[in-house]
Amino acid sequence: MDEKPSAQASGHHQDIPPVLAQEIDSLETQVHRFLREEIDVAEFRRHRQIQGVYGQRQAMRYMIRVRIPHGDVTPEQLERLALIAEDFAGGRGHVTTRQDVQFHFVHPERITEALRLLAEVGLHSREACGN
């Protein structure tokens, strides 16, 4: 039986393009600063929205929008999307009208863990915050 991947088990930057790994690390720094109240909500918004992470009406919950160009996913990517839904978003994901996938109710301290897991299979949320 296969074990579920996790950010810790799979390696911090395994199979992640260096530029994307650097962006996720940078966001992680800002998440920690936000949680320690070193930056306010507006400053945090600047950093998270670039990475496709939206605020929600519920306090301290976020939505991650994953870009799925042309709606094409590999079986490995689909499995990873399911893992993110199960482990980070209460078992649910939402396919948008633009063929992207959204995960709601993600805790802030888990945002970058989810982004790393997505990046390992070639998925990302960069610049996915347009309406």
C-alpha positions in Angstrom: 0.0 0.0 0.0 1.4 3.4 -0.9 1.9 6.0 1.8 0.4 9.4 1.4 3.0 12.1 0.5 3.5 14.9 2.8 5.7 18.0 2.6 8.0 16.6 5.4 8.2 13.0 3.9 8.7 14.1 0.3 11.5 16.6 1.0 11.3 20.3 1.3 12.1 21.1 -2.3 12.0 17.7 -4.1 11.0 18.0 -7.7 10.1 21.7 -7.4 11.5 24.1 -9.9 14.0 26.4 -8.1 12.1 29.7 -8.8 8.8 28.2 -7.5 10.5 26.8 -4.4 12.0 30.2 -3.7 8.5 31.8 -4.1 6.9 29.3 -1.7 9.7 29.8 0.8 9.2 33.6 0.6 5.5 33.1 1.2 6.2 30.8 4.1 8.3 33.6 5.7 5.3 36.0 5.3 2.9 33.5 6.7 5.0 33.1 9.8 5.3 36.9 10.1 1.5 37.2 9.8 0.9 34.6 12.4 3.3 36.4 14.8 1.4 39.6 14.0 4.5 41.3 12.6 2.6 42.2 9.5 -1.1 43.1 9.1 -3.8 41.6 7.0 -3.2 44.1 4.1 0.5 43.4 4.0 -0.1 39.6 4.1 -2.7 40.0 1.3 0.0 41.4 -1.0 2.2 38.4 -0.5 -0.5 35.6 -0.6 -2.5 36.9 -3.6 0.5 36.6 -5.9 0.6 32.9 -5.0 -3.1 32.4 -5.7 -4.2 32.4 -2.1 -7.4 34.2 -1.2 -8.8 35.3 2.1 -12.2 34.0 3.1 -15.0 35.4 5.3 -14.1 32.9 7.9 -11.4 34.1 10.2 -8.0 32.6 9.5 -9.1 30.4 6.6 -7.9 30.7 3.1 -8.7 29.4 -0.4 -6.0 28.2 -2.7 -6.8 28.4 -6.4 -4.8 25.9 -8.5 -4.1 26.8 -12.1 -5.0 23.9 -14.5 -4.1 25.2 -18.0 -6.5 23.9 -20.6 -8.1 21.7 -17.9 -5.5 19.0 -18.5 -4.3 16.9 -15.6 -2.2 13.8 -15.3 -3.3 10.9 -13.1 -0.5 11.8 -10.7 -1.8 15.4 -10.6 -5.4 14.3 -10.0 -4.3 12.1 -7.1 -2.4 15.0 -5.6 -5.5 17.3 -6.0 -7.5 14.7 -4.2 -4.9 14.5 -1.4 -5.0 18.3 -1.0 -8.8 18.2 -0.8 -8.8 15.4 1.8 -6.0 16.7 4.0 -6.3 20.5 3.7 -9.8 21.4 2.7 -12.2 19.1 4.6 -12.5 16.6 1.8 -13.7 19.0 -0.9 -12.4 20.7 -4.0 -14.2 22.9 -6.4 -13.7 22.9 -10.2 -14.2 26.4 -11.5 -15.8 27.5 -14.7 -12.3 28.3 -16.0 -11.2 24.7 -15.3 -9.1 25.5 -12.3 -9.5 23.9 -8.9 -10.1 25.7 -5.6 -9.6 24.4 -2.1 -11.4 26.3 0.7 -10.9 26.5 4.5 -7.2 26.0 4.4 -5.5 26.9 7.7 -2.7 29.6 7.2 0.0 27.5 8.7 -0.6 24.8 6.1 -0.8 27.0 3.0 2.8 26.5 1.9 2.7 22.7 2.7 -0.1 22.4 0.2 1.7 24.6 -2.4 4.8 22.4 -2.1 2.8 19.2 -2.6 1.2 20.7 -5.7 4.5 21.9 -7.1 6.0 18.5 -6.8 3.6 17.3 -9.5 3.9 20.3 -11.7 0.9 22.3 -10.4 0.9 25.7 -8.9 -1.3 28.6 -7.9 0.9 31.5 -9.0 -1.0 34.5 -10.3 -4.3 32.6 -10.1 -6.1 35.4 -8.2 -7.7 37.1 -11.1 -11.5 37.4 -11.4 
